[in-house]
Amino acid sequence: MSDILIINATVLPMQQGRIDPGFVWVRAGKIAAFGKMDRLPAAADAPVLDAKGGYLLPGLVDAHAHLGLYEDALGFEGADGNEDTDPVTPQLRVIDGINPLERGFAEARAAGVTTVVISPGSANPIGGQLAAVKTSGRRIDDMVLRAPLAIKFALGENPKSVYHDKEETPVTRMATAALIREELAKADEYGRRKEEAEEDEDKDAPDFDPKLEALLPLLRGEIAGHFHAHRADDIFTALRIAKEFGVRPVIVHGTEAHLVSDLLAQDGVPVISGPYMTDRSKPELANLTERAPGLLHRAGMQVAITVDHPEIPLKFLMDAARIAVRAGMDEDAALRAVTIEGARIAQIDGRVGSIEEGKDGDLVLFTGHPFDYRSQVEAVFCEGNCVFRREGQ
């Protein structure tokens, strides 16, 4: 952690309007103060960076990625996102598969992405435990912001196709949902038996089961269920299962969510929208559109934008927001969709996603407005430490 004082910036805090000209003071890795230049605290003693009118934002947040799980330019040797030998693997921890020295981390930092929620892949109906990590560091244990953050579920074509090729279950949407229900029901019973044994010494506790143990925080409401779902019917299957077991759902991708946004808005379900800078590589992507985040926002839904790294590299996260604006999304909403909204969905907004006193000193400085294609990332800070500086500066 370090100190930095950035002055003469156009500050976009996300939680309030633009401050121009403004400053942000980071002390011991945390935001100590921010505001207009004429209110600069006399006690703000730190190395100074003159932004010269550049745009200063909180570090960018992608609430869904596979960073460090599929290593660049490697095949099987670097593929650690899917344990496709078993369709039910909630006990797997994503942090055990992440390589923080993979160059995608450096590219993400250079683009201003300072926090990423990393998820197992979508081969399995139940894939494992997610984690929120900083993109700066060499040892994943030092980079973790929250773990476990959620349990990964997958519906639709991915588990169908993976296990069809193996001639194993599930090969239908019905079987995928049934496997999820079966495991959640087992975990519910397992948890009740554990509680009964703790309260009554005459009752035996169940034998330890790592799969069921991993699902207990989900059933207790301590973590969310992130459901990979593209088609509208798969989205509603996710919500049906979530309601049955009292799970807090997050829809990941939601490619057809905009077609049923009025119905989803009634349930208050958040959507991590994207990637839409890609081709329609399978039938369930038939209604893919970059208009989706804007349509969801206008319907009153909570929406974040993802590029689904490595489907689209994380370095293009701000480009995805820019494209959403070009397709009709409100500018402020698009900026929030790659900062505070992703942090809120992941329940890590107490530390990242906006410029507020007491939050981590994660900041990105652009030479101009971030939606101007000519703008470049000038500098990136993670907990006050400069983790990227534009060459020649």
Secondary structure by P-SEA (a helix, b strand, c coil): cbbbbbccccccccccccccccbbbbccccccccccccccccccccccccccccccccccccccccccccccccccccccccccccccccccccccccccccaaaaaaaaaccccccccccccccbbbbbbbbbcccccccccccccccbbbbbcccaaaaaaaaaccccccaaaaaaaaaaaaaaaaaaaaaaaaaaaccccccccccaaaaaacccccccbbbbbbcccaaaaaaaaaaaaacccccccccccccccaaaaaaaacccccccccccccccccccccccaaaaaaaaaccbbbbbcccccccccaaaaaaaaaaaacccaaaaaaaacaaaaaaaccccccccccccccccccccccccccccccccccccccccccccccc
